[in-house]
């Protein structure tokens, strides 16, 4: 399994051209093992819509359900170990969504697929590069 950063999941579902060929290849390669999407990514998408920073083709609840039904996608719940881990990321930036998603990958012991340079540069989480 891999964990998808929120933007990777959104780009995939929206067929956004920012999703590179390499990202698409990793998605395809890891589909049989599982593509983890944090429940916090669902919250992040809903907040972006609420704050009018993101426009979806239909209602947010329908979009989230459709996105979670994509092949191989597994919704990963927020757990106490993830919450605690998110507060103990040494030298990591203060974005709570990124903290939760990085902690999720660390707790599950799997790579994180992201295009976020701050996360890619963070030595304490495995990423696909």
Buried (B, 14 or more C-beta within 10 A) or exposed (E): BBBBBBBBBBBBBBEEEEBEEEBEEBBEEBBEEBBBBBBBBBBBBBEBBEEEEBEBEEEBEEBBEEBBEBEBBEBBEBEEEBEEBBEEBEEBEEBEBBBBBBBBBBBBEBBBBBBBEEBBEBEEBBBBE
